[in-house]
Amino acid sequence: MVNDARGTLLAVRETVQSELTSYLTLQREYLSGIGSELIPVCDALESFLLEGGKRLRPLFAYAGFAATGKVATAADIRAFTSLELLQACALIHDDLMDRSDTRRGKPAIHRHFENLHQQEAMNGLADQFGEAAAVLLGDLALVWSDHLLHTSGVENSALLSALKVHDEMRIELMAGQYLDVREAGERSPSVDRSLRIARYKSGKYTIERPLHLGASLAITDEAERKDLTNILSAYGLPLGEAFQLRDDMLGIFGDPSVTGKPAGDDIREGKRTVLMAMTLERADQTSAAKITAALGREDLTVDQIEEVRALITATGAVKVVEDLIEGLLSNALTAANSDEIDPSARELLIELATSATRRSH
């Protein structure tokens, strides 16, 4: 059954890729008709969207739809695909706010356009041009996500049902992003604050809300799907937090050749993650001072990163986070086996939960 689930998810992933490709081809025709200067915009977004990504959000939306016992149509999968464009908006803006140099082993969008400015010997400041381009391309991806959902071809009743979830998801995402930005300015770390950021910045819009979106497209009556929605939340919320905790671990301990990010990138960016908050709570005064001094320093050497990693591990925080991930995963798997979930979707949810929490990138 797991292999069947894996095969189904792979097929859906390929369909999402095809839908994205078709949509971006249409948008290239439209934008290039406005002016040839927009061709680099098309090139950059096509590369960003098509040459990487796990397609988790559309896959969770598909699983949420399948949990109702119904079979998704091509129009439904186009609607699920719109979530990839929302993800692109979040990543482009996140890289800009974090001053990240790379994404998936390539220059982040703001760096890409900074490089373009320099290559074409344009007037003005290259970094300012790159930042402005990233804001606009992120906004464009957000507009496109709405457009693809609205033009997906789903029935009007299904679209109206989905829009309530879609709007709430985007509000939560922006709230979480702001809390993440603010956290960097807080005077002391907080595990509770960091967990809340993990839930709103990543967990809910990665897993819980896509599940709800899929279910809302399948069952348009909110009262009729209430019990299912509650179970999907019981699955999606702990899994979403586990997903972000794994991301936190990879941000410090991930292999750059796999993650596409420099070693210890979260340390250089000074991210106040749950792992970091737990570390600082457990560290002695000397270790805490060394870790705090390193956070946000872009000039850290590989040896200095290794020293901070060793200090983090010595506090026991890594084991605590790994245990927390396993506990949250267990809660999600229990919910996946609830009677409210159609049997055909249970293996999909189990496979997605495992891949989301035990990934290496």
Sequence and secondary structure as in RCSB ss.txt:
>XXXX:A:sequence
MVNDARGTLLAVRETVQSELTSYLTLQREYLSGIGSELIPVCDALESFLLEGGKRLRPLFAYAGFAATGKVATAA
DIRAFTSLELLQACALIHDDLMDRSDTRRGKPAIHRHFENLHQQEAMNGLADQFGEAAAVLLGDLALVWSDHLLH
TSGVENSALLSALKVHDEMRIELMAGQYLDVREAGERSPSVDRSLRIARYKSGKYTIERPLHLGASLAITDEAER
KDLTNILSAYGLPLGEAFQLRDDMLGIFGDPSVTGKPAGDDIREGKRTVLMAMTLERADQTSAAKITAALGREDL
TVDQIEEVRALITATGAVKVVEDLIEGLLSNALTAANSDEIDPSARELLIELATSATRRSH
>XXXX:A:secstr
 HHHHHHHHHHHHHHHHHHHHHHHHHHHHHHHHH GGGHHHHHHHHHHHHS    HHHHHHHHHHHTTT    HH
HHHHHHHHHHHHHHHHHHHHHHHT SEETTEE HHHHHHHHHHHTT SS HHHHHHHHHHHHHHHHHHHHHHHHH
TS   HHHHHHHHHHHHHHHHHHHHHHHHHHHHTT SS  HHHHHHHIIIIIIIIIIIHHHHHHHHHH   TTTT
HHHHHHHHHHHHHHHHHHHHHHHHHHHH  HHHHSS TTHHHHHT   HHHHHHHHHS HHHHHHHHHHTT TT 
 HHHHHHHHHHHHHTTHHHHHHHHHHHHHHHHHHHHTSTTS HHHHHHHHHHHHHHHS   
